[in-house]
Amino acid sequence: MKSYMGIVCHSMNQEITSLSGGNQQKAVMGKWLSVRPAVLILDQPTRGVDVGAKKEIYELIHELAEEGTAILLISDELEELINLSDRILVLKKGRVTKEYDNQERSTEKTRLLSSMVN
């Protein structure tokens, strides 16, 4: 795993709340990764971040998964789910209504969207 999160700040004393959205998100992830969790729950990990930070977060998620960390990714961004998930579960009213094996990253966006709204 990377020894740094690529956080851009003016000094080591800068408040996290004064960082950009992407840097704030990376700081939060770095905090939780410092305990080396076996399971990581990510709820909307790239919401409100710029394209560059999003790419870095995606790379980190891939790296963690390759190292054996189990990741539960919750997202309303279909491309994010398709590109990062081995398996996708669609939930409605607390129940699994559809399951997709996505190991080959072949789940179609239209099928996924359809199962979410129907």
N, CA, C and O atoms as a MOPAC input file, in Angstrom:
PM7 MOZYME 1SCF
protein

 N      0.83500 1    -1.17100 1     0.00000 1
 C      0.00000 1     0.00000 1     0.00000 1
 C      0.88600 1     1.24200 1     0.00000 1
 O      2.00100 1     1.21500 1     0.52100 1
 N      0.39800 1     2.30500 1    -0.57100 1
 C      1.14900 1     3.54000 1    -0.61600 1
 C      1.43900 1     4.02500 1     0.79700 1
 O      0.63100 1     3.83700 1     1.70600 1
 N      2.58600 1     4.64200 1     0.97100 1
 C      2.93500 1     5.15200 1     2.28900 1
 C      2.38200 1     6.56200 1     2.49200 1
 O      2.53600 1     7.12800 1     3.57400 1
 N      1.75100 1     7.13000 1     1.48900 1
 C      1.13600 1     8.44000 1     1.60800 1
 C     -0.13900 1     8.44500 1     0.78700 1
 O     -0.34700 1     7.57800 1    -0.06200 1
 N     -0.97500 1     9.40700 1     1.04000 1
 C     -2.25800 1     9.48000 1     0.34500 1
 C     -2.24800 1    10.53200 1    -0.75600 1
 O     -3.26200 1    10.71800 1    -1.42800 1
 N     -1.14700 1    11.21600 1    -0.95600 1
 C     -1.09400 1    12.24300 1    -1.98900 1
 C     -1.92100 1    13.46500 1    -1.63300 1
 O     -2.48300 1    14.12000 1    -2.51100 1
 N     -1.99500 1    13.76900 1    -0.35600 1
 C     -2.78800 1    14.91200 1     0.10600 1
 C     -1.98800 1    16.18800 1    -0.10600 1
 O     -0.82600 1    16.27700 1     0.29000 1
 N     -2.61400 1    17.16600 1    -0.72800 1
 C     -1.97300 1    18.44400 1    -0.99800 1
 C     -2.41900 1    19.44200 1     0.07000 1
 O     -3.60600 1    19.74200 1     0.20400 1
 N     -1.43200 1    19.95300 1     0.83500 1
 C     -1.75400 1    20.95700 1     1.85300 1
 C     -0.59300 1    21.95000 1     1.95600 1
 O      0.50100 1    21.70900 1     1.44400 1
 N     -0.85900 1    23.06500 1     2.62800 1
 C      0.15800 1    24.11200 1     2.76100 1
 C      1.17400 1    23.80000 1     3.85400 1
 O      2.34500 1    24.16200 1     3.74300 1
 N      0.71400 1    23.12000 1     4.92100 1
 C      1.61400 1    22.74700 1     6.01300 1
 C      1.02900 1    21.56200 1     6.76400 1
 O     -0.13500 1    21.20900 1     6.57400 1
 N      1.83900 1    20.95000 1     7.61600 1
 C      1.39100 1    19.81900 1     8.41600 1
 C      0.35200 1    20.25400 1     9.45800 1
 O     -0.36800 1    19.41400 1     9.99800 1
 N      0.27200 1    21.53800 1     9.74000 1
 C     -0.65400 1    22.05000 1    10.75400 1
 C     -1.97800 1    22.51100 1    10.16500 1
 O     -2.84500 1    22.98200 1    10.90100 1
 N     -2.15300 1    22.38600 1     8.85500 1
 C     -3.37600 1    22.84500 1     8.21200 1
 C     -4.55800 1    21.97600 1     8.65000 1
 O     -4.45400 1    20.75000 1     8.68900 1
 N     -5.67200 1    22.61400 1     8.97700 1
 C     -6.88400 1    21.90700 1     9.39200 1
 C     -7.44400 1    21.11900 1     8.20900 1
 O     -7.44300 1    21.60400 1     7.07800 1
 N     -7.91600 1    19.91800 1     8.47200 1
 C     -8.49400 1    19.08300 1     7.41300 1
 C     -9.68300 1    19.79100 1     6.76900 1
 O     -9.89200 1    19.67500 1     5.56200 1
 N    -10.45800 1    20.51900 1     7.56100 1
 C    -11.65300 1    21.18900 1     7.02900 1
 C    -11.31900 1    22.27800 1     6.01400 1
 O    -12.19100 1    22.71200 1     5.26100 1
 N    -10.05900 1    22.72100 1     5.98900 1
 C     -9.67800 1    23.75100 1     5.02300 1
 C     -9.12000 1    23.16200 1     3.72400 1
 O     -8.77600 1    23.90400 1     2.80400 1
 N     -9.03000 1    21.83200 1     3.64700 1
 C     -8.54500 1    21.17500 1     2.43300 1
 C     -9.66200 1    21.07300 1     1.40000 1
 O    -10.83500 1    21.24800 1     1.73000 1
 N     -9.30100 1    20.79400 1     0.16400 1
 C    -10.30000 1    20.55800 1    -0.88400 1
 C    -11.08200 1    19.29500 1    -0.54600 1
 O    -10.65000 1    18.49400 1     0.28200 1
 N    -12.22900 1    19.12100 1    -1.18600 1
 C    -13.06300 1    17.94000 1    -0.94500 1
 C    -12.32000 1    16.64300 1    -1.18200 1
 O    -12.44900 1    15.69900 1    -0.40200 1
 N    -11.53900 1    16.58800 1    -2.25700 1
 C    -10.78300 1    15.37600 1    -2.56300 1
 C     -9.72500 1    15.08000 1    -1.52400 1
 O     -9.53200 1    13.92600 1    -1.14100 1
 N     -9.03500 1    16.11700 1    -1.06300 1
 C     -8.01300 1    15.92700 1    -0.04300 1
 C     -8.63500 1    15.56800 1     1.29900 1
 O     -8.05200 1    14.79300 1     2.05700 1
 N     -9.80500 1    16.11400 1     1.60600 1
 C    -10.50500 1    15.72900 1     2.83300 1
 C    -10.87100 1    14.24200 1     2.78300 1
 O    -10.69700 1    13.51100 1     3.75800 1
 N    -11.37900 1    13.81800 1     1.63400 1
 C    -11.78200 1    12.41000 1     1.48500 1
 C    -10.57100 1    11.48500 1     1.63400 1
 O    -10.65500 1    10.44400 1     2.28500 1
 N     -9.45300 1    11.86900 1     1.03000 1
 C     -8.24300 1    11.05000 1     1.13700 1
 C     -7.72800 1    11.02600 1     2.57800 1
 O     -7.22100 1     9.99800 1     3.02600 1
 N     -7.84800 1    12.13700 1     3.31300 1
 C     -7.41500 1    12.18000 1     4.71200 1
 C     -8.26000 1    11.23600 1     5.56000 1
 O     -7.73100 1    10.52700 1     6.41600 1
 N     -9.56500 1    11.22400 1     5.32700 1
 C    -10.45300 1    10.32300 1     6.06800 1
 C    -10.10100 1     8.87500 1     5.75800 1
 O    -10.02200 1     8.04800 1     6.66700 1
 N     -9.88800 1     8.56200 1     4.48600 1
 C     -9.52200 1     7.18300 1     4.12100 1
 C     -8.18500 1     6.80300 1     4.75200 1
 O     -8.02700 1     5.68900 1     5.25000 1
 N     -7.23600 1     7.71200 1     4.73300 1
 C     -5.93200 1     7.44100 1     5.33200 1
 C     -6.03800 1     7.13900 1     6.81500 1
 O     -5.34600 1     6.26200 1     7.33300 1
 N     -6.90500 1     7.86700 1     7.48700 1
 C     -7.11100 1     7.64000 1     8.92500 1
 C     -7.60300 1     6.22000 1     9.17700 1
 O     -7.09400 1     5.52700 1    10.05800 1
 N     -8.59200 1     5.79200 1     8.40200 1
 C     -9.14000 1     4.44800 1     8.60900 1
 C     -8.18800 1     3.35800 1     8.14100 1
 O     -8.16300 1     2.27000 1     8.71500 1
 N     -7.41300 1     3.63500 1     7.11600 1
 C     -6.47300 1     2.62600 1     6.62500 1
 C     -5.28900 1     2.42500 1     7.55800 1
 O     -4.60300 1     1.40600 1     7.47700 1
 N     -5.04100 1     3.38500 1     8.44200 1
 C     -3.91600 1     3.26200 1     9.36700 1
 C     -4.10200 1     2.09600 1    10.33400 1
 O     -3.12800 1     1.62600 1    10.92200 1
 N     -5.33700 1     1.61900 1    10.51000 1
 C     -5.58300 1     0.47000 1    11.39500 1
 C     -5.57800 1    -0.84600 1    10.62200 1
 O     -5.80200 1    -1.90800 1    11.20300 1
 N     -5.32400 1    -0.78100 1     9.32100 1
 C     -5.24200 1    -1.96800 1     8.44800 1
 C     -6.47300 1    -2.86600 1     8.59900 1
 O     -6.35100 1    -4.00900 1     9.04100 1
 N     -7.65100 1    -2.36500 1     8.24000 1
 C     -8.87600 1    -3.14500 1     8.43100 1
 C     -8.94700 1    -4.34700 1     7.49800 1
 O     -8.42300 1    -4.30800 1     6.38500 1
 N     -9.59800 1    -5.41300 1     7.95300 1
 C     -9.83300 1    -6.58700 1     7.10800 1
 C    -11.00500 1    -6.31300 1     6.18100 1
 O    -11.06000 1    -6.82600 1     5.06300 1
 N    -11.94500 1    -5.49600 1     6.65500 1
 C    -13.12300 1    -5.11700 1     5.88300 1
 C    -13.22300 1    -3.59400 1     5.90300 1
 O    -13.08000 1    -2.96900 1     6.95400 1
 N    -13.46900 1    -3.00600 1     4.74200 1
 C    -13.59700 1    -1.55600 1     4.63000 1
 C    -14.93200 1    -1.24000 1     3.97700 1
 O    -15.21500 1    -1.70800 1     2.87400 1
 N    -15.74900 1    -0.45100 1     4.65400 1
 C    -17.04700 1    -0.04000 1     4.10200 1
 C    -16.88900 1     1.38100 1     3.57600 1
 O    -16.59300 1     2.30600 1     4.33300 1
 N    -17.09000 1     1.54200 1     2.27600 1
 C    -16.96100 1     2.85100 1     1.63400 1
 C    -18.32900 1     3.28900 1     1.11800 1
 O    -18.87600 1     2.67300 1     0.20300 1
 N    -18.87300 1     4.33600 1     1.69500 1
 C    -20.17100 1     4.86700 1     1.30700 1
 C    -19.95300 1     6.16200 1     0.53900 1
 O    -19.58300 1     7.18400 1     1.11600 1
 N    -20.18600 1     6.10800 1    -0.77100 1
 C    -19.99900 1     7.26100 1    -1.66000 1
 C    -18.57700 1     7.83000 1    -1.53300 1
 O    -18.42400 1     9.01800 1    -1.24700 1
 N    -17.54200 1     7.01600 1    -1.73700 1
 C    -16.17100 1     7.46700 1    -1.48600 1
 C    -15.67300 1     8.58200 1    -2.39200 1
 O    -14.68400 1     9.24100 1    -2.07200 1
 N    -16.34300 1     8.80200 1    -3.52000 1
 C    -15.85400 1     9.84600 1    -4.42900 1
 C    -16.85600 1    10.98400 1    -4.63100 1
 O    -16.68800 1    11.80800 1    -5.53100 1
 N    -17.87200 1    11.02700 1    -3.81400 1
 C    -18.86500 1    12.09800 1    -3.95300 1
 C    -18.20500 1    13.45300 1    -3.68600 1
 O    -17.56700 1    13.65700 1    -2.65300 1
 N    -18.37300 1    14.36300 1    -4.63200 1
 C    -17.89600 1    15.72400 1    -4.46000 1
 C    -16.41100 1    15.92800 1    -4.66600 1
 O    -15.89000 1    16.99000 1    -4.32500 1
 N    -15.70800 1    14.93800 1    -5.21700 1
 C    -14.27600 1    15.11400 1    -5.44600 1
 C    -13.99900 1    15.30600 1    -6.92700 1
 O    -14.78500 1    14.89000 1    -7.77800 1
 N    -12.87300 1    15.94100 1    -7.22400 1
 C    -12.53000 1    16.19500 1    -8.62000 1
 C    -12.03100 1    14.92300 1    -9.29200 1
 O    -11.78200 1    13.91500 1    -8.63200 1
 N    -11.89000 1    14.98200 1   -10.59500 1
 C    -11.52000 1    13.81000 1   -11.39300 1
 C    -10.17600 1    13.22600 1   -10.96600 1
 O    -10.02500 1    12.00500 1   -10.91700 1
 N     -9.20800 1    14.07000 1   -10.66000 1
 C     -7.88900 1    13.58700 1   -10.25000 1
 C     -7.93700 1    12.82100 1    -8.93400 1
 O     -7.34600 1    11.74900 1    -8.81000 1
 N     -8.64600 1    13.37900 1    -7.95100 1
 C     -8.78200 1    12.71100 1    -6.64900 1
 C     -9.57100 1    11.41800 1    -6.80500 1
 O     -9.27100 1    10.42100 1    -6.14800 1
 N    -10.57500 1    11.43300 1    -7.66800 1
 C    -11.38500 1    10.23900 1    -7.91300 1
 C    -10.49600 1     9.11100 1    -8.43800 1
 O    -10.60300 1     7.96700 1    -7.99400 1
 N     -9.62400 1     9.44100 1    -9.38100 1
 C     -8.71600 1     8.44600 1    -9.94800 1
 C     -7.80500 1     7.86800 1    -8.86400 1
 O     -7.58900 1     6.65700 1    -8.81600 1
 N     -7.27200 1     8.72600 1    -7.99700 1
 C     -6.39900 1     8.25900 1    -6.92000 1
 C     -7.15200 1     7.34500 1    -5.95600 1
 O     -6.60900 1     6.33700 1    -5.50500 1
 N     -8.39000 1     7.69200 1    -5.64200 1
 C     -9.20400 1     6.87300 1    -4.74200 1
 C     -9.49800 1     5.52300 1    -5.39000 1
 O     -9.44100 1     4.49000 1    -4.72300 1
 N     -9.81400 1     5.52500 1    -6.69100 1
 C    -10.05600 1     4.27100 1    -7.40200 1
 C     -8.82000 1     3.37800 1    -7.36400 1
 O     -8.93000 1     2.17500 1    -7.12900 1
 N     -7.64400 1     3.96200 1    -7.59500 1
 C     -6.39700 1     3.19600 1    -7.57300 1
 C     -6.16700 1     2.59900 1    -6.18800 1
 O     -5.72900 1     1.45500 1    -6.06500 1
 N     -6.45900 1     3.36400 1    -5.16100 1
 C     -6.29800 1     2.88000 1    -3.79100 1
 C     -7.25000 1     1.71900 1    -3.50900 1
 O     -6.85800 1     0.73500 1    -2.88300 1
 N     -8.49200 1     1.82800 1    -3.96500 1
 C     -9.46800 1     0.75700 1    -3.77700 1
 C     -8.99100 1    -0.52400 1    -4.46500 1
 O     -9.06100 1    -1.60800 1    -3.88600 1
 N     -8.50700 1    -0.39300 1    -5.70100 1
 C     -7.97200 1    -1.56100 1    -6.42700 1
 C     -6.80100 1    -2.17800 1    -5.66500 1
 O     -6.72100 1    -3.39800 1    -5.51900 1
 N     -5.90600 1    -1.34200 1    -5.18900 1
 C     -4.72100 1    -1.81700 1    -4.47700 1
 C     -5.12100 1    -2.55100 1    -3.19100 1
 O     -4.57500 1    -3.61300 1    -2.88900 1
 N     -6.05900 1    -1.99500 1    -2.44200 1
 C     -6.51800 1    -2.63100 1    -1.21100 1
 C     -7.15400 1    -3.99300 1    -1.49500 1
 O     -6.89900 1    -4.96800 1    -0.78800 1
 N     -7.98300 1    -4.04500 1    -2.53700 1
 C     -8.63700 1    -5.30400 1    -2.89800 1
 C     -7.60000 1    -6.35900 1    -3.29100 1
 O     -7.72100 1    -7.52000 1    -2.90200 1
 N     -6.59200 1    -5.96400 1    -4.05100 1
 C     -5.54100 1    -6.89700 1    -4.46200 1
 C     -4.75900 1    -7.41500 1    -3.26000 1
 O     -4.25900 1    -8.53900 1    -3.28200 1
 N     -4.65100 1    -6.60200 1    -2.21600 1
 C     -3.93600 1    -7.00500 1    -1.00300 1
 C     -4.80600 1    -7.87400 1    -0.09500 1
 O     -4.33100 1    -8.37800 1     0.92200 1
 N     -6.08100 1    -8.05200 1    -0.45900 1
 C     -6.93700 1    -8.92600 1     0.31700 1
 C     -7.94700 1    -8.24400 1     1.21800 1
 O     -8.68000 1    -8.92100 1     1.93800 1
 N     -8.00400 1    -6.93500 1     1.19600 1
 C     -8.99800 1    -6.22400 1     1.99300 1
 C    -10.36700 1    -6.42500 1     1.35700 1
 O    -10.53600 1    -6.20300 1     0.15800 1
 N    -11.34100 1    -6.84200 1     2.15300 1
 C    -12.72000 1    -6.96000 1     1.66400 1
 C    -13.32700 1    -5.55900 1     1.66900 1
 O    -13.25000 1    -4.84700 1     2.67000 1
 N    -13.92300 1    -5.17300 1     0.55900 1
 C    -14.47100 1    -3.82000 1     0.44100 1
 C    -15.94500 1    -3.88900 1     0.10200 1
 O    -16.34800 1    -4.52300 1    -0.87300 1
 N    -16.74700 1    -3.22000 1     0.92700 1
 C    -18.16500 1    -3.04600 1     0.65100 1
 C    -18.31800 1    -1.62700 1     0.13500 1
 O    -18.15800 1    -0.66200 1     0.88300 1
 N    -18.63000 1    -1.50600 1    -1.14600 1
 C    -18.73600 1    -0.20800 1    -1.79900 1
 C    -20.20200 1     0.13500 1    -1.99200 1
 O    -20.94900 1    -0.61300 1    -2.62200 1
 N    -20.60300 1     1.26400 1    -1.44800 1
 C    -21.96900 1     1.76000 1    -1.60100 1
 C    -21.88300 1     3.01300 1    -2.46400 1
 O    -21.20900 1     3.98000 1    -2.11000 1
 N    -22.57300 1     2.98400 1    -3.59800 1
 C    -22.47800 1     4.11900 1    -4.50800 1
 C    -23.71200 1     4.19600 1    -5.38900 1
 O    -24.32600 1     3.18100 1    -5.71800 1
 N    -24.06100 1     5.41900 1    -5.76400 1
 C    -25.13900 1     5.59000 1    -6.73200 1
 C    -24.57000 1     5.89200 1    -8.12100 1
 O    -25.31900 1     6.15200 1    -9.06300 1
 N    -23.23900 1     5.85600 1    -8.23900 1
 C    -22.58700 1     6.04500 1    -9.53300 1
 C    -22.38200 1     4.67600 1   -10.17900 1
 O    -21.54200 1     3.89000 1    -9.73800 1
 N    -23.15200 1     4.40200 1   -11.21900 1
 C    -23.12500 1     3.07900 1   -11.83900 1
 C    -21.76300 1     2.71900 1   -12.40400 1
 O    -21.31200 1     1.58300 1   -12.25300 1
 N    -21.10400 1     3.66500 1   -13.04800 1
 C    -19.78000 1     3.39700 1   -13.62400 1
 C    -18.80100 1     3.00600 1   -12.51800 1
 O    -17.96900 1     2.11800 1   -12.70200 1
 N    -18.90300 1     3.66400 1   -11.38800 1
 C    -18.04500 1     3.36500 1   -10.24800 1
 C    -18.27900 1     1.93100 1    -9.77100 1
 O    -17.32700 1     1.18900 1    -9.52800 1
 N    -19.53500 1     1.55100 1    -9.64000 1
 C    -19.86500 1     0.19300 1    -9.21100 1
 C    -19.34700 1    -0.84700 1   -10.19800 1
 O    -18.73800 1    -1.84200 1    -9.80500 1
 N    -19.59200 1    -0.60900 1   -11.47000 1
 C    -19.19000 1    -1.56900 1   -12.50000 1
 C    -17.66800 1    -1.70400 1   -12.57300 1
 O    -17.15100 1    -2.81100 1   -12.72000 1
 N    -16.95200 1    -0.58600 1   -12.47100 1
 C    -15.50000 1    -0.62000 1   -12.62400 1
 C    -14.74500 1    -1.08800 1   -11.38800 1
 O    -13.58400 1    -1.48500 1   -11.49200 1
 N    -15.38100 1    -1.04800 1   -10.21700 1
 C    -14.67300 1    -1.39100 1    -8.98600 1
 C    -15.15000 1    -2.66900 1    -8.31100 1
 O    -14.48600 1    -3.16600 1    -7.40100 1
 N    -16.28300 1    -3.21100 1    -8.73600 1
 C    -16.89700 1    -4.31500 1    -7.99100 1
 C    -16.78400 1    -5.65800 1    -8.69900 1
 O    -16.96400 1    -5.76000 1    -9.91200 1
 N    -16.48000 1    -6.68600 1    -7.90700 1
 C    -16.50200 1    -8.06100 1    -8.41200 1
 C    -17.91900 1    -8.61100 1    -8.40700 1
 O    -18.28100 1    -9.45900 1    -9.22300 1
 N    -18.71200 1    -8.10800 1    -7.46800 1
 C    -20.09600 1    -8.54300 1    -7.35500 1
 C    -20.93000 1    -7.32700 1    -6.98200 1
 O    -20.52400 1    -6.51200 1    -6.15300 1
 N    -22.10000 1    -7.21300 1    -7.60400 1
 C    -22.98800 1    -6.08400 1    -7.34600 1
 C    -24.33100 1    -6.62000 1    -6.86500 1
 O    -24.94600 1    -7.47000 1    -7.50900 1
 N    -24.76600 1    -6.11000 1    -5.73100 1
 C    -26.07400 1    -6.47000 1    -5.19900 1
 C    -26.97500 1    -5.24300 1    -5.26100 1
 O    -26.57400 1    -4.14700 1    -4.87100 1
 N    -28.19300 1    -5.43700 1    -5.75500 1
 C    -29.18400 1    -4.36300 1    -5.78200 1
 C    -30.12900 1    -4.61100 1    -4.60900 1
 O    -30.70100 1    -5.69300 1    -4.47800 1
 N    -30.28500 1    -3.60800 1    -3.76900 1
 C    -31.15100 1    -3.71100 1    -2.59900 1
 C    -32.36700 1    -2.81300 1    -2.76400 1
 O    -32.26500 1    -1.68700 1    -3.25100 1
 N    -33.51800 1    -3.32900 1    -2.35000 1
 C    -34.74500 1    -2.53700 1    -2.30100 1
 C    -35.45000 1    -2.87500 1    -1.00700 1
 O    -35.68600 1    -4.04400 1    -0.70100 1
 N    -35.78200 1    -1.85900 1    -0.25800 1
 C    -36.47900 1    -2.03400 1     1.02400 1
 C    -35.77400 1    -3.05300 1     1.90900 1
 O    -36.41600 1    -3.87400 1     2.56300 1
 N    -34.44300 1    -2.98800 1     1.92000 1
 C    -33.65300 1    -3.84500 1     2.78900 1
 C    -33.44700 1    -5.26900 1     2.31400 1
 O    -32.89700 1    -6.08800 1     3.05000 1
 N    -33.87400 1    -5.58400 1     1.10200 1
 C    -33.72100 1    -6.94500 1     0.57300 1
 C    -32.94200 1    -6.93100 1    -0.74500 1
 O    -33.04900 1    -6.00600 1    -1.55000 1
 N    -32.15400 1    -7.99500 1    -0.93100 1
 C    -31.43000 1    -8.14100 1    -2.19600 1
 C    -32.43300 1    -8.56000 1    -3.25700 1
 O    -33.09200 1    -9.59200 1    -3.12700 1
 N    -32.54800 1    -7.75300 1    -4.31200 1
 C    -33.48700 1    -8.07000 1    -5.39600 1
 C    -32.78300 1    -8.56200 1    -6.65300 1
 O    -33.41100 1    -9.17000 1    -7.52100 1
 N    -31.47900 1    -8.30000 1    -6.75500 1
 C    -30.72200 1    -8.74000 1    -7.92800 1
 C    -29.24800 1    -8.83400 1    -7.55400 1
 O    -28.73400 1    -8.03200 1    -6.77500 1
 N    -28.58500 1    -9.83100 1    -8.12400 1
 C    -27.15000 1   -10.00100 1    -7.90600 1
 C    -26.46400 1   -10.16600 1    -9.25500 1
 O    -26.93000 1   -10.91700 1   -10.11100 1
 N    -25.36300 1    -9.46300 1    -9.43600 1
 C    -24.57500 1    -9.54400 1   -10.66300 1
 C    -23.17100 1   -10.01800 1   -10.32600 1
 O    -22.51400 1    -9.45500 1    -9.45000 1
 N    -22.70700 1   -11.05800 1   -11.02500 1
 C    -21.30600 1   -11.46400 1   -10.94700 1
 C    -20.57400 1   -10.54800 1   -11.91500 1
 O    -20.80800 1   -10.59500 1   -13.12200 1
 N    -19.70300 1    -9.72600 1   -11.39000 1
 C    -19.05000 1    -8.70900 1   -12.20800 1
 C    -17.53000 1    -8.88500 1   -12.23400 1
 O    -16.79700 1    -7.91100 1   -12.40500 1
 N    -17.06200 1   -10.10600 1   -12.06900 1
 C    -15.61200 1   -10.33900 1   -12.04200 1
 C    -14.94400 1    -9.92700 1   -13.35200 1
 O    -13.78500 1    -9.51300 1   -13.35700 1
 N    -15.66600 1   -10.03900 1   -14.45200 1
 C    -15.11500 1    -9.66700 1   -15.75600 1
 C    -15.43000 1    -8.21600 1   -16.11300 1
 O    -15.12300 1    -7.76200 1   -17.21500 1
 N    -16.03700 1    -7.49600 1   -15.18400 1
 C    -16.42300 1    -6.08200 1   -15.39400 1
 C    -17.32300 1    -5.94800 1   -16.62300 1
 O    -17.17700 1    -5.03000 1   -17.43100 1
 N    -18.26700 1    -6.90200 1   -16.73700 1
 C    -19.10300 1    -6.96400 1   -17.93700 1
 C    -20.56800 1    -6.60800 1   -17.68100 1
 O    -21.39200 1    -6.69700 1   -18.59100 1
 N    -20.89800 1    -6.20800 1   -16.46100 1
 C    -22.28300 1    -5.84100 1   -16.18600 1
 C    -22.64600 1    -4.62000 1   -17.01300 1
 O    -21.90200 1    -3.64000 1   -17.05300 1
 N    -23.78600 1    -4.68600 1   -17.66700 1
 C    -24.22300 1    -3.57800 1   -18.51500 1
 C    -24.92500 1    -2.53100 1   -17.66800 1
 O    -25.75200 1    -2.84700 1   -16.81300 1
 N    -24.57700 1    -1.28800 1   -17.92400 1
 C    -25.14000 1    -0.17000 1   -17.17100 1
 C    -26.67000 1    -0.14000 1   -17.27800 1
 O    -27.35200 1     0.12100 1   -16.28800 1
 N    -27.20600 1    -0.40400 1   -18.46500 1
 C    -28.65700 1    -0.34900 1   -18.64700 1
 C    -29.36400 1    -1.44900 1   -17.85700 1
 O    -30.42900 1    -1.21100 1   -17.28600 1
 N    -28.78000 1    -2.65900 1   -17.81800 1
 C    -29.37600 1    -3.75900 1   -17.03700 1
 C    -29.35300 1    -3.44300 1   -15.55300 1
 O    -30.32400 1    -3.69400 1   -14.83900 1
 N    -28.25200 1    -2.89700 1   -15.09900 1
 C    -28.10600 1    -2.53500 1   -13.69600 1
 C    -29.11400 1    -1.44800 1   -13.31400 1
 O    -29.79100 1    -1.54900 1   -12.29100 1
 N    -29.20000 1    -0.44200 1   -14.12100 1
 C    -30.16300 1     0.65000 1   -13.87000 1
 C    -31.58300 1     0.13400 1   -13.87600 1
 O    -32.38500 1     0.51100 1   -13.02200 1
 N    -31.90400 1    -0.72700 1   -14.83000 1
 C    -33.25100 1    -1.29300 1   -14.91100 1
 C    -33.60600 1    -2.06700 1   -13.66000 1
 O    -34.72500 1    -1.95600 1   -13.15900 1
 N    -32.66700 1    -2.85200 1   -13.14700 1
 C    -32.96300 1    -3.64000 1   -11.94000 1
 C    -33.06100 1    -2.74200 1   -10.70200 1
 O    -33.64900 1    -3.13800 1    -9.69500 1
 N    -32.50100 1    -1.56200 1   -10.77000 1
 C    -32.59200 1    -0.64600 1    -9.64300 1
 C    -33.94200 1     0.07300 1    -9.58700 1
 O    -34.43700 1     0.39400 1    -8.50700 1
 N    -34.52000 1     0.31900 1   -10.73600 1
 C    -35.77900 1     1.09600 1   -10.76300 1
 C    -37.02300 1     0.25500 1   -10.93100 1
 O    -38.11800 1     0.73000 1   -10.63200 1
 N    -36.90000 1    -0.97200 1   -11.39700 1
 C    -38.07400 1    -1.82800 1   -11.58800 1
 C    -38.31700 1    -2.71600 1   -10.39900 1
 O    -39.26600 1    -3.49900 1   -10.39700 1

